[in-house]
Amino acid sequence: MKRAYYYLYYKFFKMSEAAPSRWLSDWKAGVIIIFLELLLVFSLINYYNIFFDRYFNLTNVYVVSIAIILFGFNYYIFLHKDKWKKYAEEFEQLPKSKNHIGSIIVGCIVVLLIANLVFSYYLMSQVDWTLYR
């Protein structure tokens, strides 16, 4: 699982390197990962709110706390002492066919995370919240 997480970071790093501005590509890849994690967290919170506790309110304190925790975790995993470079070198040596399949899988993960968030908000729209507020 850790290897897949590094591969996800590697693909976003390569995407950032291909952009017109190559400045801080390692940080850009980390921000994309944090954004995707936030999508997952918010959809899980929505599901919790729908199925378990309809009185739960997501406040700014929760959002900022979650973002800080994710930033710290990702900084330590990827950027601290440039740990990502070792894995990037390893993934660079993969055959083009495996890298292409990996790109498709990463794209599917991104689409699924976005669709999951949209679906969770759709489910929230089906609830009559006036009964719970």
N, C-alpha and C positions, 0 to 999 in steps of 0.2 A: 504494500500500500504506500509506503514511504517513497519507493522508487517511482510509482505512478504520480505521486504528488510532485516530485522533482521533475518528472517529464512534463507535466502540465506547466510548471514554471519555465522550463526550458523552451517549450513551444511559444509561450508568450514573450519570452526574451528574444527569440529569433524573430518573432513578428515585430517587436519594438526595434530591433536592429535593422529590419528592412524598411522601416518608416523613414521619411525624409530627415527627421532629426534623430540621430543616434545617441543623443545626450541622455545620460542616466537611464539607459535601457533596463538595467537590472532593477532599478526602483520602479520603473513603469510596469514591468512584469509583476512585481510584488503588489502594486496597487490594483492591477487587474485581478490577481488572485484574491485579494481582500474583498474587492467588489463582488466576485462570485461567491465568496463565503458569506458575505452579507445577504446576498440574494437567498442563499440556502437558509440562513438563520431566520430571516424575515418570513420566509414561507413556512418554516417549522413553527414559528411563533403564531402565525396565522392559523395553522392547523390546530395548534394547542388552544387557541382562542375559540375556534369553531367547535371542536369536539369535546373539550374537557372543561374549560373555564371561560365562560362568556363574559365574566366580569373583569377579566384581566385587562389592564390598560398598559400599553407600551409607552413609557415616558422617555424624555430626552436623556435621563440619567442612564436608563438601560441601553439606549442606542449608543451613547458615548462610551459606556463601559465595555460593551461588546466590541466596538470598533478599536478601542485601546488594546484589549486583550488580543484581538486578531492581529493587529499591527505588531505587538510585541512578539507574539508567537511566530509570525512570518519573518520578522526581522531576524530572530534568533535562528530559525531554520534555514533561511536562504542567505541573508546578507552579512550576518556576523562572521567575520573572518573569511568572507567570500567563499562560503561552503558550496555555493551553487556552481562555481567554476569547475570543480572536480566532476560534478555530474554532467555539466555541459560538455566537457571533453569526452566523457563516456558516450553520451548520446550523439555526439558528432560522428562517432565511428560506426553508428548503425547504418545498415544498408538503406538506400533511398526508398525501397519498397516498404520497409518497416517504418521509416519516418513518415511516409505518405499515409500509411494506415493509422499511425499515431496522430497525424494531423486531423484525419477524419474523425477519430474517436474524440479528440479534444473539442472539435467543432460540435459534435453531437452532445457532449457534456454541457457545453455553453448553452446550446439551444434548449436542452432539457431543463437546465436550471432556470432559464428565463421563462419557459413554458410552465414550470412548476410554480413559480411566483405568480404568474398571471392567473393560473388555475386556482391558487389559494385565495387570491383576491376575488375571483369570480364566486367561489364558495362563500366568502364573507359577504358578498353582495346579496346572496340568497337568504341571509338571516335577517329577521326583523329585530334590529338592534334597539328599537324603542322599548322592547320588553325587558332589556337588561341594563339600561342606563338610567 
